[in-house]
Amino acid sequence: MDLPDQSGRRALVTGATGGLGHHVCLELARAGASVVLAARDEAAAAAGADQIRAQVPGARLEVLRLDLADLSSVHEAAERAASSYERLDLLVNNAGVMATPYRRTVDGFELQLGTNHLGHFALTGLLLPLLGQARVVTVSSLLHRRADAVWLGNPRLERGYSRWGAYAESKLANLLFARELDRRARRAGLGLTSVAAHPGFADTGLQRTGPQLGGRNVMSLALRGVTAVVGQPAAAGAMPILYAATAPGLGGGAYAGPSGLGEARGAPRLVDMSAAASDTQAAGALWELSEQATGVSYH
């Protein structure tokens, strides 16, 4: 109910088929925005759009196929967006995978870094002509604090692989990217504002999907139990993202999360990030690596 009126604004949300993404799309539509549901599974996105229309009659929704683990799909999605829309007012980089067994994207990158960071890096860069005065929200995680640095030498992570370590690095990369995007936009005189958010310990489905890919059903059940005790529903986890997306006057580089104990749950507010996430030298190095890896330049 606190969301400002979003009438006349167009938002594109990645990972829109469930969890956080569904609730972000629902509340933006309820506030009057036109929402583009970007997802790998078009049928699931269309079903999600129908669920939103059932709650928000007359909601203005469109579906855009986007597979962040395939750079050719990222290019195709950006091209379709450019041919369909004059501008985007809001981009929510929400989609992600968590704690997967070692796998690679279509382009050969480790799946979590490739999907959570490199796919969104490429998408944002390709959509840049549409983002004149837009706000870009990149979704990170409490677990970014488990990473001291992003492995800059090799985005394929061919060294010893840790599923949780790789996830933490990808979420640290999200924050480094969000802050560096804002710095570069300001230096270039662009009107966009880049911010970040995390959902706390929210039941998004990611806690089950990643472990189950590796056949670790016991881990999946344990995570579900922990989430039930200390976490919050996906609808509540979406609130910091919505705050970052719509709060008036939010400064570039801001980071939103829950206000409760340990930032696990609660109403949204501005929160702190780790020292590693504020490292401007690391952010610049990650940016250069990301341009080389994806072939997408923001110049």
N, C-alpha and C positions, 0 to 999 in steps of 0.2 A: 504493500500500500504506500510505502515511502518513495517508490520509484517515480522520478519526474516523468512527465508526459513525453512519450517517444514518437508522437505523431509526426509524420513527414520524414522520419529517419529510416534508413535501410541498414540492417545488420546482417553480417554473415557469421555463422557459428559453425565451427568444425566439431566433429564428434556429436552430431545432433540426434542420434538415434536412441539414446537412453541416458540414464544417469544424470550427471550434471548438465550435459548439453541439452537434454530434453527440457529440463526445468528452466534453464536460461532462455531457451527459445519461447517457452510458454509464457514466462513473465514479461519478456520484451514484447511479445505479441499482445498480451493483455494491456500493456502500457501504450499500445498504438503503433509500434514499429512494424515495418515490413521486414520479414525475417527470411533469410536464405538458409535452409538446412543443408549443410554440406556433410556428406557421409559417403563411405565406401559402398554401402548397401543402399541402393536407391529405393528398393521396395520397403525396407525398414524405415527409411526416412519419410517416405510417403505415408506409411502407417502412423508414424509419429506425428506427421502434419495433421492427419485425420483426428488423432487424439486431442491435439491442441484445438482444432476447430470445434470439437465437441464441447470444449470448455469456453472457447472464445469465438462465438459465431461471427463470421465475417473476417476472421484473422487473415491477413495478407501473408501468405507463405509460398515459398518456392523451394524446390529440391535441386541440389547441385551434386553430381557425382564427384567424389574426391577421395583418392587413396593416397594418403600421405607417405606410404611406404613405396611409392612408385612415382618418380619424378616426372615421367611422361604424363601421368594422370594429373599431377599438380599443374603442369603446363596447360593441359587441356581444360582443366577447371578454370584456371585464370583467364584463358582465352574466351571461354563461354561467359564468364562474368563480365569481361571487358566489352563483349558484344551485346550484352543484355542490359547493363546498368551504366548510367552516366557517372555515378559515384557510389561509394560506400561510406557511411557515417560511423560504422562500428565494425571492427573485426575482432572476434573472440577466438583466439587460438587455444582451443579446449581439448581436442582429441588427444588420446594417448594410449599407450600400452604399459603394463606394469609387471615387473618381475617375471619376464618370459624366459624360457630356456634359450640357449644361444641359437639365434636365427639371424638371417640377413634380409635386408630389403631387396627389392627388385634390382636396385643399383649397387648392391653389395655391401651396404653399411650395416653395422650391428643394428638390430631391429628397434631397440628402444631409443638410442640416440638418433637413428635415422628417421623414425616416426615422430617422436616427441619434439625434437629440435630441428633437424635438417629439413624435414618436410614443411614445417611451419616457417622456417627461415625462407625457404624458396617461395612458398605461397605468398608471404607478406611482401617480398621483394617484387614478385610478378604483379601483385595487385597495387603496387605503390601509386601508379597513375590515377587510381580511383580513390585514393585515401587522402585527398587534399587536406581537409580539416578533421579527419577522422580520429577516433580514439581506438588504439590497438591494445587489447587485453590478452596477455599470455598467462596461461594457467600453470603454476608451479606446484610445489608440494612441501609439506613440513619436512619430508625426507631429503630435501636439498641440503640440509645441514649435515647429512652423513657423508657428503662429498667434500674433500678439501680442494679439489681441482677437477677440471674436465681434461680427459686424456687427449691432448691436442695433437700428438704425434701420428695417430692412426684412428680415424673414425670407424674403421671396421672392427676395432677392438679384438685383434687377433692374439693378444696376450691372454693370460689367465682370466677367465670370465667369471664374474659374480653377477647373478641376476639382480640382486638388490643393489649392489654397487653400481651397476650400469644404469639402473633406474635413477638412483640418486644423482649420478653425473648428468643424466639427461634433464633432470629437474633443476639442477644448478645451471645448466646451459640455458634453460628457459629464462632464468632471472638475468644472467649475464646478457643474453640477447635483448630482453626487454629494456634494460637500462642503457645498453649501447645504442639501440635503435632510437631511443629518445635523445641521447646526446648527439647522435649524427643528424637527426632531423632538425634539431635546434641550430646546429652549426650550418646546415644547408638552408636555413630559413624556411623550412617546411612547416605546415600548420598542424601536422598530426601530433598526437600525444600518445606516448607508449607507457603503459602501466602493467602491473602484474597482480595476481591474486592466487590464493590457495584455499581449498575447501575445508581445511581441517581434516579430521578423521571421519570421512563421509562414506557411507555405503553406496558406492557408485557401480559396483560389479567388477571393477578392476581387481579387487582383492581376491576374487575367485577365478577370474579368467586366466590371468598369467600363470598361477600355480597349476591350474588344471591342464594347461597346454603341455606342461612337463609331466603330467600324470601324478602330481602331488596333491591328491584330494585331501589328505590329512592337513596339510598346510592351509589349503583353501578353507576347510572347516574351522581351523583355529583362528584364521583371520576374520571369518564371519562372526565367531564368538566374541573376539576382542572388539570388533566394530559395534556389536550389539550393546556391549557394556559401556564403552567410553566414547563411542562415536555418535554420529547424527545422520538422519536420513539425507538422501541426495538433494531433496528440495531445500533443506537447510544449508547443505554444503554449497549450493549454487548462490547463496546470498552474498558472500564476499565477491564473487565474480560479477554479480549484478551491481554491487556497490562500486566496484572498480570501473564498470562499464558506463554507469549513469550518474554517479555523484557529481554535482556541479563543482567546478573549480578545482578538481583533483589535479595536483601537480604531476608533471612528467616524472617517471621513475618511481612513483608511489607503489606500495605493495599492501594489499588488503588481505585480511584473514579473519578467522573467528576471534572473539574477544574473551572466550572462556579460558579456564586453566589449561596451560600448555598449548593454547590455540587449537585444541582438538574440536571444540564445538562452541556455539554461541553466536550472538549477533555480530555483524561485520564491523571492523574498524581497521585503521592503518596499523601495520605491524612491522617489525624489524626483520631483516634478513641476515644471513651469515656474513662474516667478513669476506669469505671467498666469493660471495655473490656480488660484493661491492668492489671487487678488484678490477679497476679500469684497464690495467695492462692485460689481464687474462681475457677480459671482454673483447678487447681489440684483437688479440691473437685468435680467439674463437671466431670472431667475425671473418677474419681473413681465411681461416681454414674452411669456414662454412661456404664462403664464396667459391673457393677452389673446388670443394667437394661437390657442390650443387651446380656450379656453372652459372649461378644467378648473381648478378652484380647490381647493387643499388645505385650505381652512378648514373 
